């Protein structure tokens, strides 16, 4: 395990578990912790034997956003998505799963949205509570939220600050798995291990194609998909097809079943 007292990083096989460790403020990020999170995500992305990251919070909450006490004290905070060193800026080459317990609010919602998948506990709460204090979203939420759940639902959250439960988050596509309270982290780690078991080149190229197609025409996006898939077609596809032809995968049987 590597850590400062505000952020914990532990490798569990091919899974990197990153824990925001400020439970006394519902894991709100001050500038120091935000910078540490950026470094931790980049370190994960650059470590060859780590395949999937799980991002979580200590003490029963995911993240309550930026530490407003720091802002009130006159300390400037950088836009987490727009600043090149912000924790919501980088498009990583590997997937990150958010394990959401308790509050994922304001910037904490932005942190969850920067992840590929979100496992939410039934008692989780997603909301733009910064609306109450006149603090704008600068963590990518105004872009990623409507792209994920549609403009109407996103505007409902952005304009009214209403709280979204774990069950409603799954129903609207904001979260991908709903689990009982206390089960987000173990479920997210199990899901991360499943993803880590797949051939990685093809998985990552498919993921990157889906991530990068938004501002492209259909023809441009398909050309990008073709380019990104080249390495997997050369290195993984034939061996995978050979395993299938030899009987693996028939009748639903897989190697890791």
Buried (B, 14 or more C-beta within 10 A) or exposed (E): EEEEEBBBBEBEEBBBBBBBBBBEBBBBBBBEBBBBBBBBBBBBBEBEEBBBBBBBBBBBBBBBBBBBEBBEEEEEBBBBBEBEEBBBBBEBEBBBBBBBBBBBBBBBBBBBBBBBBBBBBBBBBBBBBBBEEEBEBBBBBBBBBBEBBEEEBBEBBBEEBEBBBBBBBBEBEBBBBBBEEEBBBEBBBEBBBEBBBBEBBBBBBBBBBEEBBEEBEEEEBEEBBEEBBEBBEEEBBEEBEEEEEEEEBEEEEEEEE
